Amino acid sequence: MSFLRRKRRLEVDVAALEKADREALSGFLRSSLNVDVVLSGGRISVESDVSSIEGLRRLVTKFVYHRNLNGLFWVGLGGGVVRVHRFERGKSVDRRRRGVVPPRVVTHGW
């Protein structure tokens, strides 16, 4: 006798991410979970019967770390939804130098 399991709808709030990162995250979740993933606005809906909310949070955290976004964003749980938050004073995405750094001169005290 087999039991029918109802698919759970898990949500990820990705309003803090840019559009390209949202699409990359939805593709990452689709390929790693092998389930239906729907991206709509600032939310990603995952329909799965085996995933838990904690497992989904771990996967989103893995994506953030692998994309080297951990200096700008952090992942948390809130109200049954995985949320991607932006740090208040995150590193600037623009990594250009602001000015020329003078070369250091080594002086020996011999």
Long-range contacts (C-beta under 8 A, 24 or more apart in sequence): 5-49, 6-49, 7-47, 7-48, 7-49, 8-47, 8-48, 8-49, 8-51, 9-45, 9-46, 9-47, 10-45, 10-46, 10-47, 10-48, 10-51, 10-53, 10-56, 10-82, 11-43, 11-44, 11-45, 11-46, 11-80, 11-81, 11-82, 12-43, 12-44, 12-45, 12-46, 12-56, 12-60, 12-81, 12-82, 12-83, 12-84, 13-42, 13-43, 13-81, 13-82, 13-83, 13-84, 14-42, 14-43, 14-44, 14-84, 15-41, 15-42, 15-43, 15-84, 16-73, 16-84, 16-85, 16-86, 17-73, 17-84, 21-67, 21-69, 24-63, 24-67, 25-60, 25-63, 28-59, 28-63, 29-56, 29-59, 29-60, 29-63, 32-59, 33-59, 53-77, 53-80, 53-82, 56-82, 57-82, 60-84
